[in-house]
Every structure is written in C-alpha cells, then in structure tokens.
Amino acid sequence: MDTDSTTDLLLTALQTRDLAAATARFDAAMKAALPPDKLGATWDALIAQLGALRGWTIVRRAHTDGKDVRVARLDFERGVLLALVSIAPPSQEIAGLFFKPAPTEATTAPYVDLSAFRAEEVSVGRAPFVLQGTLTVPNGAGPFPAAVLVHGSGPHDRDETIGANRPFKDIAEGLSSRGVAVLRYEKRTFQHGAKLDDTITLDDEVVVDAVAAVDLLRARSDVDAGRVFVIGHSLGALLAPEIAARAAPVAGAILLAPPGRPPWDSVLAQMRYLEAPPAILAEVEAAIDLLKAGKLGAGKLLGAPASYWQDWAARDGVATAKELGKPILVLRGERDYQVTDEDVATWRDGLSAAEDAVFVTVPHANHLLIPGHGKPGPAEYETPGHVDASVVARLADFVLQGRIATFITPSR
C-alpha cells in the first residue's frame, strides 16, 4: 500500500465515522494520544460546524523528518479544511494527523492588471509525467518575449505556494501585465509524487521538465523564440543555467535566491539559525558526516538518499553560467536566511569577469522576495503578501530591454 492510499483509507473511515478503521493504522504514540473516542469527539465537532464531508483531494506531497506527509483538501458542506497526515514508510503507520483551516484564496498583487493578459491551461512534458500548467499571455498579436518559472526544492504547485503566499502567481501575472508571456507548471514531485522513488535525480525532479517547458514556449507562434528566459527560484535558480544550456538557445537566465554552498552546509546553517533541538541537530550532523565520507549507505538525510544529495552537490551552476555566455540576473532578498550573502558571494566571485552578470539585493525582502520586517523565519510565510513590486519591475526590465532599473541598487 502506498502513502496516498493510506491517506484515502483514513479519510474514508472518517467520512463514514468508522473510528476503529480510522485508528487501525495509528502508531503506538498516536493510539495513546488520539484513541477512537477522542478522535470521534474531534471529528463530531468539525461535522457540527462544517456539515458532512463531501470529498477530498490530496494537494501536497512531501517527505519530512523521515515521514511521508500528505496534505488533503477536505470539502465539507459548509466549508473547507486541510488535513495533514504524517505516515511512516514502509510500515504505513500513521504518525500524525492535524486539521487546519484552508488558506484564503490568493489575492491579486496590486501591480497586476488582469485586463492586460489571458490565462491558458497547458500540459508540459511527456507521459507518464505530464504536468499541468498555466500560460499567461499578454493581449495582442505578439510574438512576445517569454519566461519559464522553475521551482525551489520540495513538492510545489504551479504557483510555488508556500504558506499563505504564491510567489510564482505574482511573478507570472506581474510580468504578463508588462508584456511577457510566462509559463508556470506543477512540479513533478507535486503532481506525480506517488510514482517516484529514491532513485530520483535532479534531472527527474527539475531539469527535464523545465527544458520541456522552454521547448513548449518556443514552439508557440505568439512567443518570440529568440527571447525566451529561464527564471529559477532557490534550487531552480541553481539549475537555471544548466536548464538554459540544455534548452539552448535561450536569451538569458534569472536566478532568484540561488544557493552557492554544498546543500548539506545550507541544511546545517538553517537548522542552527532556527535553533533546532540539540538532539535533532546532532542526528543530522552525524548523517552529514557519513554522507560526506561516502558511508551513509542506505541511510537518508532528511528523507532523501545519499545519491540525491551527491547529485545536488555535483551541480556546478556557477561554472555552467560562465559557459552559457548569456545575460545573467541574480536577485536575493536582504532578509533571506535560507540563501545568504555567503551563497551569493560564490556566484559573484565566479562571474566576476562576466560583464553581462548583474547582482541585485532587494531591501527588506525574504527568501520569497516578499517584503517583511524583524527577524526572518518560516512563520512569516503564513502571513499573506506579494512579491515586491520592484522585483517584478526589475524582471520585466531585464526581459524586455536588458536595462538596469534605477529603483534597485545593483551590487557587484
């Protein structure tokens, strides 16, 4: 039985109020914390408030701390909730169940002009991993310059939804309001996560589908095939030069918060910044030591096998960017604790001789390039916001004209 099936069985049991079946796969800790009578009381309170459960859809798949996590949207008669189910592979025991309100519908960023473009549903890639996507195209005959948006690490939908924010929706609609066609699509690990296993590489997870997205754009009559750009965020930014090279010819690449350190160094730095419990930090440090020594074996680091981390570490985005010979724009938020000045310094040093590489620091912005204040952390992603207007303007300027915007101070 796979994780999606375990989730469906649990929700079916809840829908029919078969509490014995619902708790049958609970692990020992869950059975103690949430026995049938307590689960029944919790569920009855939800039903009293929202009405009967009509159906559900698994909307997110992830792997965290050795557990498979499924997020399901539950549609009740009078409302919507999200169910977060944590499942231990390979036993398929349920280690966690949590209900929370569904995020509010995405608002439109103030710099978006919905009358300036149209949205079209498209399919990216080939069977068995065809991905659903949205192409926003400016009104008019075209052909228009265009861009593909490439996600960061982890399962992401086409909007790169993180908490209450949808940065790819902001960027796509903001650019299309300014005359740029933009393609965004569901990431393979989001739409087809149940089909994937531990042999997945970054090619499988990111690169192959992004190249297919570039090919899709270039084949369209309303797109200027000579002005297609790759815009990557976080892991997608690291891989953007490689995607651009493999999808050649492209007009350039935009790197939003590109990591520049080995991935395990970034993991440790983030855990220390977030003051992870010492026991968990020690466990991760030990796994990283084994990984770096080539002795992790069948063990995993944060749910991923050694082969995945080694593949990541072997991707030299800076070297590929140098060989690309195309304009490169690098942006990082000033408040980004996930990709730091140390990461950007790697890119700046490696591209120091490239006259067509521009580096921009966005004041007050976090990893999602959304403005904020105070000490940055993951909790702020739950606060709704929009990608900074100056970022979208800067991207449009780069794609449309190649000029350096005056409202953001570039740093070299």
N, C-alpha and C positions, 0 to 999 in steps of 0.2 A: 504494500500500500504506500502511495506517495503522500507528501505533505498536503497537497491540495485536497486529496480525498479524505484525509483525516479531518481537515477543517470542515469540509462539506458534511461529513458524518456528525460532527459535533453540532453544527448549526441545524441540521435536520432534526437531531434529537431535541434541541431546544425548541424548535418550531412546533414540535408535537408534544412538548413538555414530557419527554421520556428522560427523566433525570438520572435514572440508573444507567441508561445508554450514554448520556452526556458525560457522566463522570467515569465511565468504564476505562477510558484511556488516560485519565489523570495519573500523574506520577504520585509517589507517596506524599510529597510535600503539598501538592495540590489537593489530594484527597483529605488531608488533615485540615487545610486552610479553607476549603470550599466543598464540604460534603453535600450530598443531594439536597438536604433540607435548606441549607444556606443558599445554595445555587438557586433553588426553587423560589426562595423569597426575593432574591435579587432579580430574577427573571420576571416574576409576577409584578414587581414594582415597575419594571420597564414596560410591560404589556399594559398595565393600568394607565400609564402616561401616554404611550405611543400607539396603542392598538396592536392588532395581530401582526406578526412578522410575515410579510408577503413574499420576500425573496432576498437574495444576496448576490453580490459579485465580489470576487477576490480582486482587489485593485492594487495590491502591492505585495511583492515578494522580496524577502531579504534574508541574510544569514548573519546573526549577531551573537557573539559570545558562545559559539558552538551550537546555537539553536537556529532552526529554521523558523522564520517569522512570516505569518500571513496576516495581511490586513484586509478585512472584508467589509464592504459597504452593506449595511443591513437596511432594507427598505421596509418600514412599518406603515401602517395605515395613516398615521398622523405625524410622521417624521422619519429622520434618518440618523443612524448611529454608525460608528466604526467599531468593529471587533478586532482586537489584536490578539492573535493566537500564537503562542510560542511552543514549538514542538521539537523534541529531541530526536535527531536521527541516530542510528537507524531504527530504534525501537518504536518510534512514532508515538511515544508518550507525550501527553500534553503537560507542559511545564509552566504555562501561564495563560491566563485569559483575562482580558481587560476591555471594558467598553468605554468609549468616549464620544463626545459629540462630533459629528462630521464637520469639517471646515466649511465656512461660509463660501458661497460661490465667489469665484475670482472677480475682483473689480477690474475695471479698465483703467490703466495708467493715465494720468492727466495729459500726457504728451501724445496719446494715441488718438488718431482721427479715424473712427470706424467707417466714415464715408469715403475714405481715400483708397480703400483696398477691398478685395474679396477674399474669402477663405474657401479652399477646396480640399476635400479629403483625397488622399493619395495612398498608395501602397509602395513600400520600399523593400528591396531585396528579393530573395528567391525562396521557394519552398525548401525545407519545411519551416523557415524562419522569416516569413513575410511579416513586415511590420507596418502598422497603421500610422499614418501621419497627417499633418496639416500643412498645406502650402498656402501662404498668404501672398497675394499678387496685387501690386498697385493697379488702380484703374487706368485704362488706356490701352493702346495697342502694343506698347513695348517695341523691341525687346528691352528688358530691364536687367540691371546688374542683380546678382543673386548671392545668397549665402545659405550654407547648411550649418545648423546648430548641433554640436556634439557634446553629449552629457559628461558629467563627472562620474566618479566611481559609485558603484551600487546600482540597484534597480531603479530606473527613473522613467516616468511617463514623458510624453512629448513636451510638456510644459516645464520639465525638471522640477516638479512640485516638491518643495521641502517645507514641512510645517504648513504655515498659512500663506506661503509665497510661491509664486510661479514665475521665476525669472525668465525662462525661455519664452513664455507667453508675452511678457513685457517687451523683450528684445525683438521678437518677431513682429509684433504688431507696431511697435515703435519704428522699426526700420521700414516696414511696408507703408507706414504713414508718410515716409520720406522718400519713397520711390524705389525701394529694394524688395525684390521677391525673396521670401525666406521659407525654408523647409525645416520643420521640426517633426520628430517621429518618436514612437515608443522605443525604448531601448530593448535589446533582445532579452536581457535578464529580467525585464519587467513583463514583457508580453509572453515570453516563452520560457520563463524560469523553471517550470516543472520539467521541461525536456532536457535541461542542461545538467552536466555532472562535473566532477572535479577535474576533468581534462580540459576545461575551458581555458582558452588563452585570450590575450588582449585583442588578437585578431578577431576571434569569435565574438568577443564581448562588444568591441567598439569598431575596429578599423574596417572590417569587411563591409559592414552595414553603412558606415559613413561614406566609403568610396561609392557604394551603390547609390547613395543619396545624391552625391555630386553628379554621377552619371545620369540620374533621373533629371536633374535640373538642366544639364547641358543638352539633353535631347528635346527640350521643350522649345517651341517656336517663340514663346513670349519671354524667354530668357536669353540674355546676351551671353553666349557660350564662352566668350573671351573675358568675361568679368564675373566669374564665379569664385567666391571666397569660402574658406573654411573657418568657422568660429567655434573654438572649443573652450569648455569651462573645466578647470581643475584637471582631472585625468584626461579629459577630452582636449584640454589645452596642451598637455604634454605630447599627446599623439597627433595634434593638428598638423605639424609639419610633415609627419610621415603620411598622414591621410592625403595631404596636398600633393606630396611626391608620387604616391601610388595612384592618385586620381588625375595626374597631370594631363593637360595643362590646367592650372588654376591661376587666378590673378594675385592671390596673396593669402595670408593666414592671420587670424586674430586670436591671441592667447589670453583668455580671461583667467587670472589666478593660476598660472602654470606651476606645478611642483618642480623643484630643482634638486631635491635631495633624494637619496635612496628611500623607497617607500617605508621601510621599517624605521628609519630615522624620523620620518614625519609622524608615524604612528606613536612612537615613544614621546616625541615632543608634545603632541596634542594631549596624550594621557597625563603627562606631567603638568602641563598648563591647566588642565581641568581637575587636577588634584585627585586622580584616580586612587582608590583604596590601595594601600601598600601591597596587600596580598595579590590583588589582581595585577598590579604593575609588575611585581616580581615574577609572576607567572608568564606575562607577556615578554618580559626581558629575557627569561630563560629560553622561551621558544625562539626568540630572535637570535640569541647566541647560537642555538642549534642550527637555525636556518642559515646564518652567515657562515657557519663551519661546514655546511653541507651534510648535517647529521639529523635534520628534522625527520627524515624518513617519511612514514605515513602520517605523521602528526600534522597539525594545522596551526596556522596563525590567524586568529580572528575568523575562523571558519573556512579559510582558503588554504589549499595545499602549497607546499614549497614551490612547486613548478610555477604557480601563478605569480608569486612574489618575485621569483627569479626572472620570469618573463618581463614583469614590470620594470625591475631594476636594470634589465639589459636594454631597455628602450632609451636611446640617447637622442632626446628631442632637440637638444642644442646643436649637435653635430648635423642632424638632418636639416634643421633650419638654416644652418650655414650653407649647406649644399643646395638648398632649394632655389636660392637666387631670386626670391620674390619678396615684396614688401611684407614686413612683419610688424604687427602692433601688439604690444604686451601691456595689459592693464591689471592692476592689483588694487584692492581696497586698502586704505590706510589702517583699518581696524581688523583686517583679516588675520585670525590667529591660526588658521589651518595652512595657509601659504604665506610665508613670512618674507621679510626683506632678504633673509638668507637664501631663500629659493630664487627670488628674482635676481639676486646678485650672480647666481650661476648663469642665468640667461644673459645678463648684461655683460659679464666678462667674456662669455663665449661668443657673443655677437658684437663685441666692441668695434670690430673692423667693418661691420656691415652698415653702410650709410643709409640703407633702407629699413633699419630696425628702429622703432620708436618705443620708448618706455614711458608709461603714464601711471602715476599714483593718484587714486581718487580719494579726496578728503572725506573722512567720516564714514566711508563705506566698509561693509563687512565682506565675507567670502562670496556672498551672492551679489555684491556690488549694490547693496541696498543701504541707504544711509541709516546711521544709528548713533547712539551716544553711550558713554560708560564703558565698563569692561566688557569686551565681546565674549559671547559664549553661545552654545547651542540653543538655549532657552529663547533667545531673541528671534529665532526662526519661526517661533509660534506667533509672533506679532505680525499682522499683515502689513505689507509695504510694497514698494515697487523699486525696480532697478533705477538708480539715479538718472535723472533726465540728461545730465551732462554726458553720461556714459553712452546712452543711445545716440545722442547727437554726435559724439566723437566717432562711434562706429559708422554711422551714416556718412560722416565726412570722409572717413578713410575709404569706404567702399565706393562712394560716388565720385570723389575728386582727388583723394590722396593728400589733401592738405592737413596741416597740423592745426587743430582747433585752438583758439586762443583762450577759451574759458577753462581749460585744464592745463596745468603746467607740466609738460613732459619732463622726465628726469632720465639722464643718461648715465 
